[in-house]
Amino acid sequence: MKYTMILIRYGELSLKSAYVRRYFESILVRNINRALVQEKLQGTITKDRGRIYLRSPHIKECNKVLRKIFGIVSFSPAVETPARPEDISMVALELMRATVTKQQSFAIRATRTGAHPFTSHDIAVRVGDDIVNETHASVDLNEPDVELFIEVRDKRAFLFTEKLKGVGGLPRGTQGNVLALIESPESLLAAWYLIHRGCDTVFVHTKKSNEKPLNLFCKQWYLIPESIMMNPRASGFYRDLDRIAADHHCDAVVTGHTLEHAKTTFSVMSTWKRQSAIPILTPLIAMSEKEIKARCRKLGVRL
């Protein structure tokens, strides 16, 4: 059965006040749209409380994009149908004919939001019975081979068989700006952690060789590349960083310093803090070189 839309979930956004949640949702939708444009994919986005819906003829390609959008916890290619038991059962049968065999087991995971003349349990029982009669597969609620998820939301229902993991965090652009000092490709990991928490980033790189990894990083994570080349040995380097940060309304500087070379790190930090008023963030400070390289490989940072 061909999926026609993707159901997108976010996490901690739902804990915000109504006004803040709507603002965060609008930023997340903007970021998804920009990524789709970058990949030249067509799609229409709608939303209601707790869910964002992407309808597109390019479901497989959109799945790859959504994995890299900050703020998305998980998403599911789904089939949409009216929230009537007979319609839900019809779509469920069509979906499961191509998914489960009589040698396999399945489970129905049904949830419901809104007022309906039936319960989630009613839907699960009806759909489960119809699938057993049609496919002769067995029911196993604990360790099924296949799970069929049914979300009934007011007048619509959404059916899907998988939950794909997103990158999580907060939508990029909801938490202010930071200046990322890129002295090596590993420094991009430090920037990633701040972007993951919703920050927009201005990059300052200190080597010509860092340009290619930086551009690939921005393309991979759908960032708008804004980078400045600086000579770290120039006099007044830290004051110039302060000036650039102020010009771009950055609230902090993030660096890739660690304790692998503690003496050098402490010396640099001490000098920097004497000459700079802006907060300095070091998210990699307690990580080993091995951990940093493993994390970079997982995130696709080219070293």
Buried (B, 14 or more C-beta within 10 A) or exposed (E): BEBEBBBBBBBEBBEBEEEEBBBBBEBBBBBBBBBBEEBEBEBEBEBEEEBBBBBBEBBEBBBEBBEBBBBBBBBBBBBBBEBBBEEBBBBBBBBBEEBBEEEBBBBBBBEBBEEBEBEBEBBBBBBBEBBBEBBEBBBEEEEBBBBBBBBBBEEBBBBBBEBBEBBBBBBBBBBEBBBBBBBBBBBBBBBBBBBBBBBBBBBBBBEEEBBEBBBBBBEEBBBEEEBBEBEBEEEEBBEBBBEBBEEBEBBBBBBBBBBBEEEEBEEBBEEBEEEBEBEBBBBBBEBEEEEBBEBBEEBEBBE
